[in-house]
């Protein structure tokens, strides 16, 4: 196992898995697979998802998949892409590795940003849309998300927004969500598809928000 993946899993983390309807190989070479990942990345808020390092030797190649990892200024991530089109990414919850953010918010970094969560779902679905196009997928794609280490974690809003009147913390340590997406919907409604998982995650903290509130936060992202 990658040392960085071990580091990610030592604290709270986010795991996403994108799974096409069939397991047939869709990409012939590992070089083409690298090109596919690098060209499908999305940059909606100043950091790409997935982050693709173009430096020589950054990509590790295996028989039917490639992978990369990064550990930089509190950003700790790992991803793996398969010739079949399956894609898996692990991301540390940055609050626990960003010393400045942890000091500012307290609670030992055991907090989760409302905005960051909505942005992440939006990035995942936007990437899935581009990935489906690049690999000429049809039918359905399963997008599954898992957050681990939520027990006792507090929900936070950006300072520019009105804060909560009471503490909102999760008593549930692991949260999972599976979404079966039609490719045709992914191509035209990726941000709309990000609304349901956003609401489902936030409600376990005790926050009930409307679709319109999610859309309002999404409007801060780049097109």
Phi and psi restraints in degrees (value plus and minus 20) as a CYANA .aco file:
   2 UNK   PHI     -79.0   -39.0
   2 UNK   PSI     118.3   158.3
   3 UNK   PHI     -81.8   -41.8
   3 UNK   PSI     -56.4   -16.4
   4 UNK   PHI     -89.9   -49.9
   4 UNK   PSI     -57.0   -17.0
   5 UNK   PHI     -83.2   -43.2
   5 UNK   PSI     -59.5   -19.5
   6 UNK   PHI     -81.5   -41.5
   6 UNK   PSI     -60.8   -20.8
   7 UNK   PHI     -82.6   -42.6
   7 UNK   PSI     -65.2   -25.2
   8 UNK   PHI     -76.7   -36.7
   8 UNK   PSI     -65.8   -25.8
   9 UNK   PHI     -98.1   -58.1
   9 UNK   PSI     -23.3    16.7
  10 UNK   PHI     -99.6   -59.6
  10 UNK   PSI     -34.1     5.9
  11 UNK   PHI    -157.1  -117.1
  11 UNK   PSI    -182.4  -142.4
  12 UNK   PHI     -86.3   -46.3
  12 UNK   PSI     120.2   160.2
  13 UNK   PHI    -173.8  -133.8
  13 UNK   PSI     145.0   185.0
  14 UNK   PHI    -135.6   -95.6
  14 UNK   PSI     112.1   152.1
  15 UNK   PHI    -145.0  -105.0
  15 UNK   PSI     111.1   151.1
  16 UNK   PHI    -143.0  -103.0
  16 UNK   PSI     121.7   161.7
  17 UNK   PHI    -152.9  -112.9
  17 UNK   PSI     107.6   147.6
  18 UNK   PHI    -131.7   -91.7
  18 UNK   PSI     103.1   143.1
  19 UNK   PHI    -150.7  -110.7
  19 UNK   PSI      92.9   132.9
  20 UNK   PHI     -84.7   -44.7
  20 UNK   PSI     146.5   186.5
  21 UNK   PHI     -84.7   -44.7
  21 UNK   PSI     -52.2   -12.2
  22 UNK   PHI    -145.1  -105.1
  22 UNK   PSI     141.7   181.7
  23 UNK   PHI    -120.6   -80.6
  23 UNK   PSI      -5.3    34.7
  24 UNK   PHI     -84.9   -44.9
  24 UNK   PSI     129.6   169.6
  25 UNK   PHI     -93.0   -53.0
  25 UNK   PSI     106.5   146.5
  26 UNK   PHI    -128.2   -88.2
  26 UNK   PSI     -36.4     3.6
  27 UNK   PHI    -141.3  -101.3
  27 UNK   PSI     107.3   147.3
  28 UNK   PHI     -94.6   -54.6
  28 UNK   PSI     -61.2   -21.2
  29 UNK   PHI    -145.3  -105.3
  29 UNK   PSI     139.3   179.3
  30 UNK   PHI     -88.2   -48.2
  30 UNK   PSI     -51.0   -11.0
  31 UNK   PHI     -83.9   -43.9
  31 UNK   PSI     -62.1   -22.1
  32 UNK   PHI     -85.4   -45.4
  32 UNK   PSI     -54.0   -14.0
  33 UNK   PHI     -86.1   -46.1
  33 UNK   PSI     -61.8   -21.8
  34 UNK   PHI     -79.5   -39.5
  34 UNK   PSI     -65.0   -25.0
  35 UNK   PHI     -81.5   -41.5
  35 UNK   PSI     -59.9   -19.9
  36 UNK   PHI     -83.4   -43.4
  36 UNK   PSI     -65.9   -25.9
  37 UNK   PHI     -84.7   -44.7
  37 UNK   PSI     -65.9   -25.9
  38 UNK   PHI     -85.2   -45.2
  38 UNK   PSI     -53.2   -13.2
  39 UNK   PHI    -104.2   -64.2
  39 UNK   PSI     -35.7     4.3
  40 UNK   PHI    -118.7   -78.7
  40 UNK   PSI     -26.8    13.2
  41 UNK   PHI     -79.9   -39.9
  41 UNK   PSI     127.6   167.6
  42 UNK   PHI    -138.1   -98.1
  42 UNK   PSI     122.9   162.9
  43 UNK   PHI    -146.3  -106.3
  43 UNK   PSI      73.3   113.3
  44 UNK   PHI    -122.5   -82.5
  44 UNK   PSI     -30.1     9.9
  45 UNK   PHI    -173.1  -133.1
  45 UNK   PSI       7.1    47.1
  46 UNK   PHI      78.9   118.9
  46 UNK   PSI     -22.3    17.7
  47 UNK   PHI    -164.4  -124.4
  47 UNK   PSI     109.9   149.9
  48 UNK   PHI     -98.5   -58.5
  48 UNK   PSI     130.8   170.8
  49 UNK   PHI    -150.7  -110.7
  49 UNK   PSI     104.1   144.1
  50 UNK   PHI     -93.5   -53.5
  50 UNK   PSI     134.3   174.3
  51 UNK   PHI     -93.4   -53.4
  51 UNK   PSI     105.2   145.2
  52 UNK   PHI    -133.9   -93.9
  52 UNK   PSI      96.1   136.1
  53 UNK   PHI    -108.4   -68.4
  53 UNK   PSI      99.1   139.1
  54 UNK   PHI    -110.3   -70.3
  54 UNK   PSI     -17.5    22.5
  55 UNK   PHI     -89.4   -49.4
  55 UNK   PSI     127.1   167.1
  56 UNK   PHI     -78.1   -38.1
  56 UNK   PSI     113.7   153.7
  57 UNK   PHI      64.2   104.2
  57 UNK   PSI     -20.4    19.6
  58 UNK   PHI     -92.9   -52.9
  58 UNK   PSI     -48.8    -8.8
  59 UNK   PHI    -114.4   -74.4
  59 UNK   PSI     110.1   150.1
  60 UNK   PHI    -117.4   -77.4
  60 UNK   PSI     109.1   149.1
  61 UNK   PHI    -127.5   -87.5
  61 UNK   PSI     119.0   159.0
  62 UNK   PHI    -146.9  -106.9
  62 UNK   PSI    -196.6  -156.6
  63 UNK   PHI     -75.8   -35.8
  63 UNK   PSI     -67.5   -27.5
  64 UNK   PHI    -147.9  -107.9
  64 UNK   PSI      -3.4    36.6
  65 UNK   PHI    -174.9  -134.9
  65 UNK   PSI     144.9   184.9
  66 UNK   PHI    -148.5  -108.5
  66 UNK   PSI     139.4   179.4
  67 UNK   PHI    -172.3  -132.3
  67 UNK   PSI     138.4   178.4
  68 UNK   PHI    -164.5  -124.5
  68 UNK   PSI     139.6   179.6
  69 UNK   PHI    -164.4  -124.4
  69 UNK   PSI     143.4   183.4
  70 UNK   PHI    -168.8  -128.8
  70 UNK   PSI     123.9   163.9
  71 UNK   PHI    -160.0  -120.0
  71 UNK   PSI      77.7   117.7
  72 UNK   PHI    -167.4  -127.4
  72 UNK   PSI      95.1   135.1
  73 UNK   PHI      29.6    69.6
  73 UNK   PSI      28.6    68.6
  74 UNK   PHI      67.5   107.5
  74 UNK   PSI     -28.0    12.0
  75 UNK   PHI    -115.5   -75.5
  75 UNK   PSI      93.5   133.5
  76 UNK   PHI    -146.8  -106.8
  76 UNK   PSI      89.9   129.9
  77 UNK   PHI    -159.5  -119.5
  77 UNK   PSI     135.8   175.8
  78 UNK   PHI    -166.8  -126.8
  78 UNK   PSI     115.8   155.8
  79 UNK   PHI    -159.6  -119.6
  79 UNK   PSI     136.6   176.6
  80 UNK   PHI    -161.1  -121.1
  80 UNK   PSI     112.9   152.9
  81 UNK   PHI    -142.3  -102.3
  81 UNK   PSI     115.2   155.2
  82 UNK   PHI    -126.7   -86.7
  82 UNK   PSI     134.3   174.3
  83 UNK   PHI     -80.1   -40.1
  83 UNK   PSI     -44.5    -4.5
  84 UNK   PHI     -94.2   -54.2
  84 UNK   PSI     -33.6     6.4
  85 UNK   PHI      80.7   120.7
  85 UNK   PSI     -24.7    15.3
  86 UNK   PHI     -89.5   -49.5
  86 UNK   PSI     119.6   159.6
  87 UNK   PHI    -155.8  -115.8
  87 UNK   PSI     113.4   153.4
  88 UNK   PHI    -150.7  -110.7
  88 UNK   PSI     115.6   155.6
  89 UNK   PHI    -157.7  -117.7
  89 UNK   PSI     118.7   158.7
  90 UNK   PHI    -137.9   -97.9
  90 UNK   PSI     113.3   153.3
  91 UNK   PHI    -154.4  -114.4
  91 UNK   PSI     107.5   147.5
  92 UNK   PHI     -86.2   -46.2
  92 UNK   PSI     126.0   166.0
  93 UNK   PHI     -91.4   -51.4
  93 UNK   PSI      90.0   130.0
  94 UNK   PHI     -78.4   -38.4
  94 UNK   PSI     -48.8    -8.8
  95 UNK   PHI     -76.0   -36.0
  95 UNK   PSI     -51.5   -11.5
  96 UNK   PHI    -102.3   -62.3
  96 UNK   PSI     -31.0     9.0
  97 UNK   PHI    -137.4   -97.4
  97 UNK   PSI     -29.2    10.8
  98 UNK   PHI    -116.0   -76.0
  98 UNK   PSI      80.9   120.9
  99 UNK   PHI     -78.6   -38.6
  99 UNK   PSI     -60.3   -20.3
 100 UNK   PHI     -85.7   -45.7
 100 UNK   PSI     -63.3   -23.3
 101 UNK   PHI     -86.4   -46.4
 101 UNK   PSI     -60.5   -20.5
 102 UNK   PHI     -82.9   -42.9
 102 UNK   PSI     -62.2   -22.2
 103 UNK   PHI     -85.4   -45.4
 103 UNK   PSI     -59.0   -19.0
 104 UNK   PHI     -89.7   -49.7
 104 UNK   PSI     -60.2   -20.2
 105 UNK   PHI    -114.7   -74.7
 105 UNK   PSI     -40.8    -0.8
 106 UNK   PHI      55.8    95.8
 106 UNK   PSI    -181.2  -141.2
 107 UNK   PHI      37.6    77.6
 107 UNK   PSI       3.5    43.5
 108 UNK   PHI      42.0    82.0
 108 UNK   PSI       5.2    45.2
 109 UNK   PHI      60.0   100.0
 109 UNK   PSI     -15.2    24.8
 110 UNK   PHI    -105.2   -65.2
 110 UNK   PSI      45.8    85.8
 111 UNK   PHI    -163.5  -123.5
 111 UNK   PSI     141.5   181.5
 112 UNK   PHI    -153.3  -113.3
 112 UNK   PSI     108.7   148.7
 113 UNK   PHI    -101.6   -61.6
 113 UNK   PSI     111.1   151.1
 114 UNK   PHI     -79.7   -39.7
 114 UNK   PSI     -69.6   -29.6
 115 UNK   PHI     -84.1   -44.1
 115 UNK   PSI     -65.5   -25.5
 116 UNK   PHI     -80.9   -40.9
 116 UNK   PSI     -57.3   -17.3
 117 UNK   PHI     -85.4   -45.4
 117 UNK   PSI     -65.6   -25.6
 118 UNK   PHI     -84.4   -44.4
 118 UNK   PSI     -61.0   -21.0
 119 UNK   PHI     -82.0   -42.0
 119 UNK   PSI     -62.0   -22.0
 120 UNK   PHI     -84.6   -44.6
 120 UNK   PSI     -63.9   -23.9
 121 UNK   PHI     -80.2   -40.2
 121 UNK   PSI     -59.7   -19.7
 122 UNK   PHI     -84.6   -44.6
 122 UNK   PSI     -60.7   -20.7
 123 UNK   PHI     -84.0   -44.0
 123 UNK   PSI     -65.0   -25.0
 124 UNK   PHI     -80.0   -40.0
 124 UNK   PSI     -66.7   -26.7
 125 UNK   PHI     -91.4   -51.4
 125 UNK   PSI     -53.4   -13.4
 126 UNK   PHI     -86.3   -46.3
 126 UNK   PSI     -62.6   -22.6
 127 UNK   PHI     -83.3   -43.3
 127 UNK   PSI     -63.0   -23.0
 128 UNK   PHI     -80.1   -40.1
 128 UNK   PSI     -57.9   -17.9
 129 UNK   PHI     -81.8   -41.8
 129 UNK   PSI     -67.6   -27.6
 130 UNK   PHI     -87.2   -47.2
 130 UNK   PSI     -58.0   -18.0
 131 UNK   PHI     -82.8   -42.8
 131 UNK   PSI     -64.3   -24.3
 132 UNK   PHI     -82.7   -42.7
 132 UNK   PSI     -57.7   -17.7
 133 UNK   PHI     -88.2   -48.2
 133 UNK   PSI     -67.2   -27.2
 134 UNK   PHI     -80.6   -40.6
 134 UNK   PSI     -59.1   -19.1
 135 UNK   PHI    -113.6   -73.6
 135 UNK   PSI     -15.4    24.6
 136 UNK   PHI      33.4    73.4
 136 UNK   PSI      24.9    64.9
 137 UNK   PHI     -94.0   -54.0
 137 UNK   PSI     132.2   172.2
 138 UNK   PHI    -157.5  -117.5
 138 UNK   PSI     153.0   193.0
 139 UNK   PHI      55.9    95.9
 139 UNK   PSI    -141.4  -101.4
 140 UNK   PHI    -142.4  -102.4
 140 UNK   PSI     132.9   172.9
 141 UNK   PHI    -149.4  -109.4
 141 UNK   PSI     112.8   152.8
 142 UNK   PHI    -115.1   -75.1
 142 UNK   PSI     107.1   147.1
 143 UNK   PHI    -136.3   -96.3
 143 UNK   PSI      94.5   134.5
 144 UNK   PHI    -136.3   -96.3
 144 UNK   PSI     118.8   158.8
 145 UNK   PHI    -142.6  -102.6
 145 UNK   PSI     123.0   163.0
 146 UNK   PHI    -160.1  -120.1
 146 UNK   PSI     108.7   148.7
 147 UNK   PHI    -134.9   -94.9
 147 UNK   PSI     108.8   148.8
 148 UNK   PHI    -137.9   -97.9
 148 UNK   PSI     123.2   163.2
 149 UNK   PHI      70.7   110.7
 149 UNK   PSI      11.0    51.0
 150 UNK   PHI    -108.8   -68.8
 150 UNK   PSI     -36.9     3.1
 151 UNK   PHI     -77.7   -37.7
 151 UNK   PSI     100.9   140.9
 152 UNK   PHI      60.1   100.1
 152 UNK   PSI     -20.2    19.8
 153 UNK   PHI     -98.5   -58.5
 153 UNK   PSI     117.2   157.2
 154 UNK   PHI    -117.2   -77.2
 154 UNK   PSI     126.3   166.3
 155 UNK   PHI    -106.9   -66.9
 155 UNK   PSI     118.2   158.2
 156 UNK   PHI    -148.9  -108.9
 156 UNK   PSI     128.2   168.2
 157 UNK   PHI    -130.5   -90.5
 157 UNK   PSI     132.6   172.6
 158 UNK   PHI     -80.0   -40.0
 158 UNK   PSI     125.6   165.6
 159 UNK   PHI     -74.8   -34.8
 159 UNK   PSI     -48.3    -8.3
 160 UNK   PHI     -91.0   -51.0
 160 UNK   PSI     -33.6     6.4
 161 UNK   PHI    -122.0   -82.0
 161 UNK   PSI     138.4   178.4
 162 UNK   PHI     -85.5   -45.5
 162 UNK   PSI     111.3   151.3
 163 UNK   PHI     -94.5   -54.5
 163 UNK   PSI     157.9   197.9
 164 UNK   PHI    -100.8   -60.8
 164 UNK   PSI     129.6   169.6
 165 UNK   PHI     -98.5   -58.5
 165 UNK   PSI     -38.2     1.8
 166 UNK   PHI    -161.2  -121.2
 166 UNK   PSI     141.3   181.3
 167 UNK   PHI     -89.4   -49.4
 167 UNK   PSI     114.1   154.1
 168 UNK   PHI    -137.8   -97.8
 168 UNK   PSI      91.7   131.7
 169 UNK   PHI    -152.5  -112.5
 169 UNK   PSI     131.6   171.6
 170 UNK   PHI    -110.6   -70.6
 170 UNK   PSI     115.8   155.8
 171 UNK   PHI    -116.4   -76.4
 171 UNK   PSI     -26.5    13.5
 172 UNK   PHI    -116.8   -76.8
 172 UNK   PSI     107.6   147.6
 173 UNK   PHI    -104.0   -64.0
 173 UNK   PSI     -57.6   -17.6
 174 UNK   PHI    -141.7  -101.7
 174 UNK   PSI     108.5   148.5
 175 UNK   PHI    -140.1  -100.1
 175 UNK   PSI     113.8   153.8
 176 UNK   PHI    -148.7  -108.7
 176 UNK   PSI     130.9   170.9
 177 UNK   PHI    -170.9  -130.9
 177 UNK   PSI     108.1   148.1
 178 UNK   PHI    -139.0   -99.0
 178 UNK   PSI     113.4   153.4
 179 UNK   PHI    -148.4  -108.4
 179 UNK   PSI     103.2   143.2
 180 UNK   PHI    -117.3   -77.3
 180 UNK   PSI      93.2   133.2
 181 UNK   PHI    -130.7   -90.7
 181 UNK   PSI     110.6   150.6
 182 UNK   PHI     -91.5   -51.5
 182 UNK   PSI     114.8   154.8
 183 UNK   PHI     -78.8   -38.8
 183 UNK   PSI     -59.3   -19.3
 184 UNK   PHI     -80.2   -40.2
 184 UNK   PSI     -56.5   -16.5
 185 UNK   PHI     -93.1   -53.1
 185 UNK   PSI     -58.2   -18.2
 186 UNK   PHI     -77.8   -37.8
 186 UNK   PSI     -58.8   -18.8
 187 UNK   PHI     -90.5   -50.5
 187 UNK   PSI     -43.8    -3.8
 188 UNK   PHI    -139.2   -99.2
 188 UNK   PSI     -37.4     2.6
 189 UNK   PHI    -155.9  -115.9
 189 UNK   PSI      18.3    58.3
 190 UNK   PHI     -81.9   -41.9
 190 UNK   PSI     -57.6   -17.6
 191 UNK   PHI     -90.7   -50.7
 191 UNK   PSI     -55.4   -15.4
 192 UNK   PHI     -84.2   -44.2
 192 UNK   PSI     -57.3   -17.3
 193 UNK   PHI     -87.9   -47.9
 193 UNK   PSI     -39.2     0.8
 194 UNK   PHI    -100.8   -60.8
 194 UNK   PSI     -30.9     9.1
 195 UNK   PHI     -90.0   -50.0
 195 UNK   PSI     -68.3   -28.3
 196 UNK   PHI     -79.0   -39.0
 196 UNK   PSI     -69.3   -29.3
 197 UNK   PHI     -85.8   -45.8
 197 UNK   PSI     -52.2   -12.2
 198 UNK   PHI     -81.1   -41.1
 198 UNK   PSI     -67.5   -27.5
 199 UNK   PHI     -85.4   -45.4
 199 UNK   PSI     -61.6   -21.6
 200 UNK   PHI     -83.6   -43.6
 200 UNK   PSI     -58.5   -18.5
 201 UNK   PHI     -88.4   -48.4
 201 UNK   PSI     -69.0   -29.0
 202 UNK   PHI     -86.5   -46.5
 202 UNK   PSI     -48.9    -8.9
 203 UNK   PHI     -90.3   -50.3
 203 UNK   PSI     -40.7    -0.7
 204 UNK   PHI     -92.9   -52.9
 204 UNK   PSI     -35.3     4.7
 205 UNK   PHI    -108.2   -68.2
 205 UNK   PSI     -27.9    12.1
 206 UNK   PHI      79.0   119.0
 206 UNK   PSI     -11.7    28.3
 207 UNK   PHI    -121.3   -81.3
 207 UNK   PSI      96.8   136.8
 208 UNK   PHI    -126.4   -86.4
 208 UNK   PSI      93.7   133.7
 209 UNK   PHI    -142.8  -102.8
 209 UNK   PSI     136.1   176.1
 210 UNK   PHI    -107.7   -67.7
 210 UNK   PSI     139.7   179.7
 211 UNK   PHI     -72.8   -32.8
 211 UNK   PSI     -60.7   -20.7
 212 UNK   PHI     -83.7   -43.7
 212 UNK   PSI     -52.8   -12.8
 213 UNK   PHI     -88.4   -48.4
 213 UNK   PSI     -60.2   -20.2
 214 UNK   PHI     -83.0   -43.0
 214 UNK   PSI     -64.1   -24.1
 215 UNK   PHI     -82.4   -42.4
 215 UNK   PSI     -58.0   -18.0
 216 UNK   PHI     -81.8   -41.8
 216 UNK   PSI     -62.6   -22.6
 217 UNK   PHI     -88.9   -48.9
 217 UNK   PSI     -59.1   -19.1
 218 UNK   PHI     -81.9   -41.9
 218 UNK   PSI     -48.1    -8.1
 219 UNK   PHI     -84.9   -44.9
 219 UNK   PSI     -34.6     5.4
 220 UNK   PHI     -98.7   -58.7
 220 UNK   PSI     -32.9     7.1
 221 UNK   PHI     -98.9   -58.9
 221 UNK   PSI     137.7   177.7
 222 UNK   PHI     -89.3   -49.3
 222 UNK   PSI     136.6   176.6
